[in-house]
Amino acid sequence: MSLLPICLLYLLTFTLTSSSPEPQSQTLELKPEYFNPKLPFPPPRTLSSSKKFEGSSNLVNLKYHMGPVLSSSPINAYIIWYGRWAPQQQHIIKDFLLSISPSSTASSAVRGVASPVPTVAEWWKTVSLYTDQTGANISRNVLIAGEYSDRRYSQGAHLTRLSIQQVIANAVKSAPFPVDHKNGIYLILTSVDVTMQDFCRAVCGFHYFTFPSLVGYTLPYAWIGNSGRQCPEVCAYPFAVPGYMAGGGPGALSSPNGDVGVDGMISVIGHELAELSSNPLINAWYAGEDPTAPTEIGDLCEGLYGTGGGGGYIGQVMRDREGKSFNMYGRMGRRFLVQWIWSPVLKACVGPNGLD
C-alpha cells in the first residue's frame, strides 16, 4: 500500500464506457535525454517505512499465502470520480489505464501513431508474472468498464476508510455499476479539494476489499487522491520537493503532462493497481507476517524509477527537450513516470526502462 489525498461525493452521474476516451497524442521525441537526478527520498513526513531493497533478494521474504490474484481477463476497472474533475485530468488517468493492455500499442500503430518504447504495457508485464495456486497469471488486459461521477460529494469533502466503502455502495446499489465479483476492481479517485483519513500523513493511496455489512458484497477496491494542493512534496514526489529546499537543493522534476497532482497520482495508481492485482483480498502475495500491514510488490520498490536508483537517486529516467521527465510511454505517445515493481523471477525491482 502507499500514500495519497482523499475524496468527495453525492449526486451521481454514470457513464458506461465501451470505447476508448478521445485520444490525446503527444509529440514523439525519438532520442530523449537520459539522466539520474539526486533528490531527497524518502520525502519528509513520508508515511512509508518500507526499505528500498534494490535487488537484495536475501533481504526480501516475499511469500504467496494461497489467496486469489486477478487472473480473469480482462480486469474490469470501474472508476468513481469523486468531486470535480477537469476532462483533461480524466484523460491523463484513463490513458494510463488503457495503456496497460498489450493491445494499446498495437491500436496506436493502427491509428498511425508510432509506439515508442519502453511502454506501460511492458511495465505491467512484471505484474503479470505473479500467479495463484493453480498457476494462473495476473491478467495483462485492463478495461475501463464503467465510470461514475459523484460531483456533489455525497459523503462530504472529508472521507474515511469507512465512508469510502459507502461511496462504492452507492454506486453498486443504485445500479450504475454491476457487482463484478470475478473480473471487477473499483477505483475511487478523489479530486484536489477532498481530504482523506491519514492522507499525506500515512498514505497517498490504499487498497482493500469492501465489507458485506456495508456494501453487500466483497469487492476489491483502491483509493487514490489528488495531492496537488495538500501535500505534493509527499504524494506527487518527485514533481515537488520540500519547501525548505527551495533555492538551496535539487529542484523538482517537471511533470510529463503539466499537472503535478495528476502526474503524481499516476505512479500511485500504478502502485495500488499492482498490489490490488497481486493481493486483492490481502491473502496472496506479500512480505511480513502481519496481513493487516503487509509489505507488497509496490512497497518494495517505492521511489525507484530507473537503473541506478537508491541512495537519494530515483534512477535513470528520460527528459524531453522541454525538460519534462518520464520513464515510459503510453497510448498515443502519452508519457508517464511510474515506479518500478518487484519481480518474483529476478527477485529485484524491475522496470521497462532498465538499462541493465
VMD Tcl script that draws the C-alpha trace (Angstrom):
set ca {
  {0.00 0.00 0.00}
  {1.10 3.60 -0.42}
  {0.42 7.34 0.25}
  {-2.30 9.83 -1.04}
  {-5.13 12.53 -0.60}
  {-8.99 11.94 -0.33}
  {-12.35 12.45 -1.96}
  {-15.86 13.92 -2.05}
  {-19.23 12.74 -3.33}
  {-23.11 12.74 -3.69}
  {-25.24 13.31 -6.84}
  {-24.05 10.71 -9.24}
  {-23.69 10.77 -12.96}
  {-22.84 7.49 -14.60}
  {-21.26 6.84 -17.97}
  {-20.71 3.30 -19.21}
  {-17.59 3.30 -21.32}
  {-17.30 0.77 -24.08}
  {-14.91 2.73 -26.27}
  {-11.61 4.42 -25.54}
  {-11.63 8.06 -24.45}
  {-10.84 10.60 -27.11}
  {-7.13 10.08 -27.84}
  {-4.81 12.90 -26.88}
  {-1.45 12.36 -28.51}
  {1.87 13.94 -27.62}
  {4.66 14.84 -29.97}
  {7.12 11.96 -30.06}
  {10.78 12.54 -29.44}
  {12.92 9.66 -30.68}
  {16.03 10.39 -28.63}
  {15.15 11.86 -25.25}
  {17.96 12.62 -22.83}
  {18.68 10.15 -20.02}
  {19.63 11.47 -16.58}
  {19.68 10.29 -12.97}
  {18.72 13.18 -10.67}
  {19.56 13.04 -6.98}
  {16.55 14.08 -4.94}
  {15.69 13.70 -1.26}
  {13.96 10.35 -0.72}
  {12.04 9.28 1.23}
  {10.36 12.67 1.20}
  {9.87 14.42 4.55}
  {6.82 13.25 6.52}
  {6.59 10.15 4.36}
  {4.23 7.57 5.76}
  {6.11 4.65 4.35}
  {8.61 2.79 6.47}
  {9.47 0.32 3.72}
  {13.11 -0.02 2.78}
  {14.43 0.18 -0.75}
  {15.90 -3.24 -1.25}
  {17.14 -2.57 -4.79}
  {17.57 -6.19 -5.74}
  {18.98 -7.51 -2.46}
  {16.90 -10.66 -2.64}
  {18.29 -12.08 0.60}
  {16.56 -9.24 2.47}
  {13.16 -9.77 0.89}
  {10.93 -12.58 2.10}
  {8.01 -12.19 -0.28}
  {5.62 -15.12 0.11}
  {2.50 -16.43 -1.52}
  {-0.28 -17.05 1.03}
  {-2.58 -19.13 -1.21}
  {-5.17 -16.43 -1.91}
  {-6.50 -15.36 -5.33}
  {-4.93 -12.93 -7.78}
  {-6.75 -11.08 -10.55}
  {-6.23 -13.74 -13.22}
  {-9.56 -13.46 -15.04}
  {-9.25 -11.48 -18.26}
  {-9.87 -8.68 -18.78}
  {-9.62 -6.89 -15.46}
  {-12.69 -4.61 -15.46}
  {-11.91 -1.25 -13.85}
  {-14.90 0.74 -12.59}
  {-13.88 4.35 -11.91}
  {-15.65 6.58 -9.39}
  {-14.67 10.22 -9.95}
  {-15.30 11.77 -6.56}
  {-15.52 15.55 -6.57}
  {-14.89 17.83 -9.51}
  {-12.53 16.72 -12.23}
  {-11.42 18.55 -15.37}
  {-11.80 16.47 -18.56}
  {-8.08 16.81 -19.29}
  {-7.22 15.32 -15.89}
  {-9.53 12.40 -16.57}
  {-7.95 11.85 -19.99}
  {-4.46 11.56 -18.46}
  {-5.59 8.93 -15.94}
  {-7.68 6.96 -18.43}
  {-4.84 6.99 -20.95}
  {-2.61 5.40 -18.32}
  {-5.14 2.68 -17.51}
  {-5.77 1.96 -21.18}
  {-2.01 1.75 -21.80}
  {-1.65 -1.34 -19.58}
  {-3.05 -3.81 -22.14}
  {-0.59 -5.00 -24.83}
  {-3.18 -4.09 -27.46}
  {-2.79 -0.39 -26.58}
  {0.47 -0.09 -28.51}
  {-0.94 -2.04 -31.44}
  {-4.01 0.20 -31.63}
  {-1.80 3.28 -31.58}
  {0.14 1.92 -34.55}
  {-3.07 1.20 -36.45}
  {-4.10 4.83 -35.94}
  {-0.85 5.96 -37.50}
  {0.89 6.94 -34.26}
  {4.30 5.44 -33.57}
  {4.62 3.25 -30.48}
  {7.91 4.14 -28.79}
  {9.44 2.09 -26.01}
  {9.61 1.50 -23.09}
  {5.88 1.17 -22.52}
  {3.34 0.93 -19.72}
  {2.32 -2.48 -21.12}
  {5.90 -3.70 -20.64}
  {5.84 -2.37 -17.07}
  {2.66 -4.35 -16.32}
  {4.27 -7.49 -17.76}
  {6.24 -7.74 -14.49}
  {2.98 -7.62 -12.51}
  {1.56 -10.39 -14.70}
  {4.35 -12.76 -13.59}
  {2.53 -13.31 -10.29}
  {0.32 -16.41 -10.19}
  {-2.26 -18.07 -7.97}
  {-2.13 -21.64 -6.63}
  {-3.38 -23.02 -9.95}
  {-0.54 -21.32 -11.83}
  {-2.82 -18.74 -13.46}
  {-1.08 -15.41 -14.08}
  {-2.46 -11.96 -13.36}
  {-4.25 -10.76 -16.49}
  {-2.33 -8.49 -18.83}
  {-5.50 -6.79 -20.04}
  {-7.26 -3.94 -18.24}
  {-10.53 -2.46 -19.50}
  {-12.33 0.65 -18.28}
  {-15.71 -1.00 -17.85}
  {-17.57 1.98 -16.42}
  {-17.32 5.48 -14.96}
  {-19.42 7.20 -12.33}
  {-19.17 10.86 -11.29}
  {-20.07 11.98 -7.78}
  {-19.78 15.74 -8.27}
  {-21.83 16.65 -5.20}
  {-19.57 14.95 -2.68}
  {-22.22 12.58 -1.38}
  {-20.09 11.61 1.64}
  {-18.69 15.10 2.17}
  {-15.34 16.68 1.39}
  {-13.57 14.65 4.06}
  {-13.56 10.89 3.66}
  {-12.62 7.99 5.88}
  {-11.85 4.35 5.10}
  {-15.45 3.50 6.03}
  {-17.10 6.32 4.11}
  {-15.13 5.27 1.01}
  {-16.98 1.98 1.18}
  {-20.27 3.85 1.34}
  {-19.30 5.63 -1.88}
  {-18.87 2.23 -3.53}
  {-22.14 1.00 -2.01}
  {-23.99 3.97 -3.52}
  {-22.58 3.17 -6.96}
  {-23.43 -0.52 -6.73}
  {-26.84 -0.27 -5.05}
  {-28.12 2.46 -7.36}
  {-27.14 0.15 -10.24}
  {-24.82 2.27 -12.34}
  {-22.15 -0.33 -11.60}
  {-22.64 -4.09 -11.71}
  {-21.44 -6.36 -8.93}
  {-18.45 -7.81 -10.76}
  {-17.06 -10.48 -8.42}
  {-14.89 -12.25 -10.98}
  {-13.24 -9.51 -13.03}
  {-14.04 -6.21 -11.33}
  {-11.96 -3.70 -9.41}
  {-13.34 -0.39 -8.16}
  {-11.17 2.73 -8.26}
  {-12.19 5.73 -6.15}
  {-10.29 8.80 -7.32}
  {-10.77 11.96 -5.27}
  {-10.29 15.48 -6.54}
  {-7.79 18.01 -5.25}
  {-10.21 19.55 -2.74}
  {-11.09 16.30 -0.98}
  {-9.29 15.22 2.18}
  {-8.92 11.68 3.40}
  {-8.25 9.96 6.69}
  {-4.44 9.64 7.07}
  {-3.84 11.24 3.68}
  {-0.46 12.99 3.46}
  {0.43 11.72 6.93}
  {0.30 7.97 6.45}
  {-0.96 7.23 2.94}
  {-1.11 8.57 -0.61}
  {-3.39 5.72 -1.60}
  {-4.50 2.32 -0.37}
  {-6.35 -0.78 -1.47}
  {-8.58 -3.22 0.37}
  {-11.90 -5.02 -0.12}
  {-15.44 -3.98 0.77}
  {-17.33 -5.36 3.76}
  {-20.60 -7.19 3.01}
  {-22.14 -5.43 6.01}
  {-21.58 -2.06 4.32}
  {-21.70 -2.77 0.61}
  {-23.44 -6.13 0.46}
  {-20.53 -7.78 -1.32}
  {-16.79 -8.39 -1.03}
  {-15.23 -6.36 -3.84}
  {-11.58 -5.31 -4.25}
  {-11.06 -1.56 -4.45}
  {-8.40 1.12 -4.33}
  {-8.48 4.77 -3.36}
  {-6.05 7.39 -4.69}
  {-6.28 11.13 -4.12}
  {-5.01 14.24 -5.90}
  {-2.37 15.76 -3.61}
  {-1.77 18.85 -5.76}
  {-2.90 21.33 -3.07}
  {-2.38 19.30 0.08}
  {0.99 17.53 0.01}
  {2.59 17.33 -3.43}
  {6.06 17.09 -1.86}
  {4.95 13.78 -0.30}
  {2.44 12.24 -2.72}
  {3.46 13.83 -6.01}
  {7.19 13.26 -5.48}
  {9.47 13.79 -7.43}
  {7.43 16.53 -9.13}
  {7.54 18.55 -5.91}
  {10.21 18.87 -3.22}
  {10.04 20.20 0.34}
  {9.73 23.95 0.74}
  {12.84 24.17 2.89}
  {14.90 23.11 -0.13}
  {13.75 25.98 -2.32}
  {16.76 27.67 -3.83}
  {19.20 25.54 -1.89}
  {18.89 21.98 -3.12}
  {17.85 19.89 -6.09}
  {14.77 21.17 -7.87}
  {11.63 19.18 -8.52}
  {11.31 17.36 -11.82}
  {8.96 18.76 -14.42}
  {5.83 16.61 -14.74}
  {5.26 14.98 -18.16}
  {1.66 16.12 -18.63}
  {1.84 19.51 -16.95}
  {-0.29 18.62 -13.91}
  {1.77 17.90 -10.79}
  {-1.15 16.48 -8.81}
  {-2.41 14.15 -11.54}
  {1.05 13.14 -12.78}
  {1.88 12.30 -9.16}
  {-1.30 10.23 -8.93}
  {-0.29 8.10 -11.91}
  {2.57 6.37 -10.10}
  {0.40 5.82 -7.02}
  {-2.39 4.41 -9.19}
  {0.15 2.05 -10.76}
  {1.46 1.11 -7.30}
  {-2.02 0.33 -5.96}
  {-3.18 -1.49 -9.10}
  {-0.13 -3.76 -8.98}
  {-0.80 -4.59 -5.34}
  {-4.56 -4.87 -5.79}
  {-4.00 -7.38 -8.60}
  {-1.46 -9.48 -6.70}
  {-3.12 -9.27 -3.27}
  {-6.81 -8.38 -3.76}
  {-8.11 -9.96 -0.54}
  {-4.90 -9.42 1.49}
  {-4.14 -13.14 1.45}
  {-1.97 -13.63 -1.62}
  {1.44 -12.02 -2.31}
  {3.12 -10.00 0.45}
  {6.11 -9.98 2.77}
  {5.88 -9.94 6.54}
  {3.76 -11.93 8.96}
  {1.04 -9.34 9.60}
  {-1.62 -9.25 6.85}
  {-3.02 -6.03 8.33}
  {0.26 -4.28 7.48}
  {1.69 -6.19 4.53}
  {4.74 -5.17 2.51}
  {3.63 -5.67 -1.07}
  {5.20 -5.71 -4.52}
  {4.94 -1.93 -4.94}
  {6.19 -1.10 -1.45}
  {9.46 -2.94 -2.10}
  {10.37 -0.58 -4.93}
  {8.85 2.70 -3.79}
  {10.89 5.68 -5.01}
  {12.76 3.76 -7.73}
  {12.11 4.79 -11.32}
  {15.19 3.62 -13.19}
  {18.59 1.98 -13.25}
  {20.96 3.29 -10.60}
  {18.23 4.26 -8.14}
  {18.80 4.36 -4.41}
  {20.85 6.45 -2.02}
  {18.90 9.58 -2.90}
  {18.79 8.84 -6.64}
  {15.50 7.96 -8.32}
  {17.30 6.15 -11.16}
  {17.87 6.97 -14.81}
  {14.79 8.46 -16.43}
  {14.16 10.34 -19.65}
  {13.81 14.06 -20.18}
  {12.41 15.65 -23.34}
  {13.51 18.89 -24.97}
  {11.01 20.81 -22.82}
  {12.60 19.41 -19.66}
  {9.66 17.13 -18.77}
  {10.65 13.88 -17.05}
  {9.22 10.41 -17.66}
  {10.28 6.77 -17.83}
  {7.69 5.11 -20.06}
  {5.26 5.75 -22.88}
  {1.54 5.08 -23.03}
  {-1.05 5.08 -25.77}
  {-0.88 7.82 -28.40}
  {2.60 8.82 -27.23}
  {1.45 9.86 -23.75}
  {4.33 9.97 -21.23}
  {4.31 8.82 -17.60}
  {6.69 8.49 -14.65}
  {5.85 5.26 -12.81}
  {7.75 3.50 -10.04}
  {9.29 0.07 -10.59}
  {7.78 -3.20 -9.33}
  {9.32 -6.20 -7.54}
  {9.84 -9.15 -9.90}
  {9.16 -12.64 -8.47}
  {11.51 -14.09 -11.09}
  {14.52 -11.78 -10.80}
  {13.84 -11.03 -7.13}
  {14.66 -7.39 -7.76}
  {12.93 -4.13 -8.65}
  {12.28 -4.11 -12.39}
  {11.05 -1.57 -14.92}
  {10.81 -1.44 -18.72}
  {13.34 1.42 -18.89}
  {16.08 -0.57 -17.16}
  {19.47 -0.09 -18.80}
  {21.00 -3.30 -17.45}
}
mol new
graphics top color blue
foreach p $ca { graphics top sphere $p radius 0.5 }
foreach p [lrange $ca 0 end-1] q [lrange $ca 1 end] { graphics top cylinder $p $q radius 0.2 }
display resetview
